[in-house]
């Protein structure tokens, strides 16, 4: 399943809401920038007056006074820009901090079933790439758009005030400018996204070649990997060429639209001077304005482009909030600790049931092994029994209450799912354990680690429980990571555990050690172990063989062996001496 | 534009960063020269526009639509359009320069890491190698894209220098000497800003790591709780990032203000001096306007110069990092100059350190009390893993030859070792499987059947032609392992060594794979490291490894009855358990 992306209307509403929340500082920023831009207009205006004055014959004293005004304007602009820029950047930082914190808060509240099914790849991309892209836009783009818009608008206003008739010449390039920019912006976003995707692919290919260097060497895949990189580079080149072609239209279009106003102002101005409607100074001023406005407009176009790209990322960020919650908490509380499944069906796609009405009664403290071929529905059944997905038919209850009606905190105290996936979070080891019980003291952590046979190596770490682990910290082996996961379970203390091939990805040697850790965690709990190792099944109180979404055999190991079914023949080949 | 990447990546000198940069430059010298020529034309056309504007102000504006106006405006328009043309053409050449240098470097690195084996991961962290492509290669591009712009700027600066000095020597000197001082002062302010930006980037990097980390572990977080702790942690770091951002805003806004102040004041000085000269009649009002324009124009090449210094500094650092990767020796670099004679197809493969003998055409399993030890033996058989713990190089013998005396290419071609958790690569399933090329679809499907991987064909959209995602993420652990097994089988190697090929699959599947595998490899030399009775039962013979030596060899069933030590290892019982318990399985671990 894919995570949603926000619609354009949601995006607009969200952005408007964000801006409204920061209304006050936003208006402060706008006012400061308008004032700064106004001060910046003094140069051409004063120079125009000087040209008129010189032509009319003037004194150095008058010229000096004009220059003093110019210096004053520069000083004013300096101070205003200092505060305007700072306010704009601080605003950008604040808005962006709000945005990303909100996003993480939303993500960590995503429904369990969504997280289990969508996987984390897409979410990681949204947390890293998309957040980065929006960051660039918000951090640099928003302030610059404010500046450039204010400057452009005010320059036009100043020109109109200087001489409205002459100022009309400024618009000579406008149709071309607007036309070519619109043409470009309509095509730019997808082209630049293709480009950045192409570079991401190259980085992915390099990462794979390096991480898989042993495999590349062992299977002589070198030539194949080189061809792959060359193909990636070809795609990046094609993407670069595409954006370059867009700019090959944009640049001359925009540049020409900048040449036209200057020439138009001069010719039109000369005509107006001859009819007595303008002075040489006014025409000079407006011609200089026409040149001065080139940079802000160019920059504005650049940012419009970036903002478009940022908006697609923003849509992916706020889209996560559109995932509906999959459970509604009821008020009923379990009367005992017995887990029971009756008539459980599940379909990932309507009409394609992977579980066909499973009935299962677990007795307190029982150990049930679930075996069966890949794709038989074992893991799906495990997720139903752990209350992760609401079943599409039937129910799974604990003490008479459907698991999916329990509040999440309550559910975790009853049933927990342990998978082959393990993750060590960045931060102190103690924090990794306290996830399960924020109130646990160091003594409790030590007891939990001792229970899973992990205290010895934790104690030997440079800073014991306080040692930083995870990416950038001390690297833990997969087996150690799995022990941490088990210690969390000890702290969480649910009465029922669902183990989904919890030790399967670990090398056999470590698995043996881990099983010892595991057995102490399992002590006194009801356990459903989805297993691919038959000795696990042999150790269990009952074995359930799942095939084609149904339980085909269930009973104690010895009974099943005696019954001579599917399980018996498998056990026979395993056990044969 | 010549399509990239170039078919021949070439061989860069590895002596130093400057030699590397020169090598890159020579390979694109034509584009560089073209870009430089265009840049010179564009810059000069831009530089001369204020001159034309001044001419219009002086001679064109006061007489209506006069010939002076038309010729001045025509000149202005011609200069403007020349600049328009040079801009777009120059941009295209600039991008080509950028792409050539950046792609050549990416290609060098990307090709090199496929030749080194794990020497590259032993020398450098993966992240650093990727960074050379993701960032350092792009720095190479920057050098060659800014170089033509720099030269064009310098020529424009000199041209204007002549013009300015002709119009008014004092004012010309003021502009030509004053402006570099202004830009130099501003350049001095860039490093402190960059330091703060670096601090901000670092804090942001930590925040991204924290976010990615939280999301990667989201299943666990949602399974056992702790969401609030993690949002709290993220918020804390996020506020730190905001703090560093505010610090950047302080410096950046200060720099922005100075960028307004210094050129602004300088311009005021130019206007002041120019106005006095204009009042005394030394220059015309139009020339005053020109000077104003020149002073504004000339900041551009000076900024380019200051930027070019930064780009070059970064590029030298980047080139050094690229060279670190390129200097990692390629696998087989220590091959003997004249390889020993090739062993015949029927040669025996012997690991002398453990005493393991691999007889041709037989299916041999290796089982040990220490699986790591067994895996090490298997790796040695394929000449993997380098000269660990100063082992004598004559460790493995193949027929009459010593494995290390053969060419690595020959060894890799004839002996294939597949590890327990091999790497799957992004691409179609066909490409993933058919590593040697030339396998028919029937061969592929047959190998998939042996590995019992038919369910993979159903789960990947489009089956064999479907895409496997990066690292096979879309597949389950067991599916990944079975695809890797099929891939190893398809190499059809003369000697195939499989390490724990079924450790992540369920018992039903494992039983099927063991049978089919034995069938498939019948008559061809195969070594399997495994402790699973289902696999051991299917092979011709089993070698038991204890403390690094082979202690007994024989068929699984015979050893199970005759050798208690073997039984202990295979039954996966604790070492301290009594023999009755082991055979009876009555009190397995609880």
Interface residues (C-beta under 8 A of the other chain):
Chain A: X40 X43 X46 X47 X50 X51 X54 X55 X58 X59 X60 X63 X64 X66 X67 X70 X71 X74 X75 X77 X78 X79 X81 X82 X83 X84 X85 X86 X89 X90 X92 X93 X94 X96 X97 X100 X101 X104 X105 X107 X108 X109 X110 X112 X115 X116 X119 X120 X121 X123 X124 X127 X128 X131 X132 X135 X139 X199 X202 X203 X204 X205 X206 X207 X208 X209 X210 X211 X212 X213 X214 X215 X216 X217 X218 X219 X220 X221 X222 X223 X224 X225 X226 X228 X229 X230 X233 X234 X236 X237 X240 X241 X244 X247 X248 X251 X252 X255 X256 X258 X259 X262 X263 X266 X267 X269 X270 X271 X273 X274 X280 X283 X284 X287 X288 X291 X371 X372 X373 X374 X375 X388 X408 X409 X412 X416 X417 X419 X420 X421 X422 X423 X424 X425 X426 X427 X431 X434 X435 X436 X438 X470 X471 X472 X485 X488 X489 X492 X501 X504 X505 X507 X508 X509 X512 X515 X516 X519 X531 X532 X533 X534 X535 X538 X539 X570 X573 X574 X575 X576 X577
Chain B: X1 X3 X4 X5 X53 X56 X57 X60 X61 X62 X63 X64 X65 X66 X69 X72 X73 X76 X77 X80 X81 X83 X84 X85 X87 X88 X91 X92 X95 X99 X103 X106 X107 X109 X110 X111 X113 X114 X115 X116 X117 X118 X119 X120 X121 X126 X129 X130 X133 X134 X204 X207 X208 X209 X210 X211 X212 X213 X214 X215 X216 X217 X218 X219 X220 X221 X222 X223 X224 X225 X226 X227 X228 X229 X230 X231 X233 X234 X235 X238 X239 X241 X242 X245 X246 X248 X249 X250 X252 X253 X254 X256 X257 X258 X260 X261 X264 X265 X267 X268 X271 X272 X275 X276 X278 X279 X285 X288 X289 X292 X293 X296 X331 X370 X371 X372 X382 X384 X409 X412 X413 X416 X417 X418 X419 X420 X421 X422 X423 X425 X426 X427 X431 X435 X436 X455 X458 X469 X470 X471 X473 X476 X477 X478 X479 X487 X488 X491 X500 X503 X504 X505 X506 X507 X508 X509 X510 X511 X531 X533 X534 X537 X557 X560 X561 X567 X572 X585 X588 X589 X590
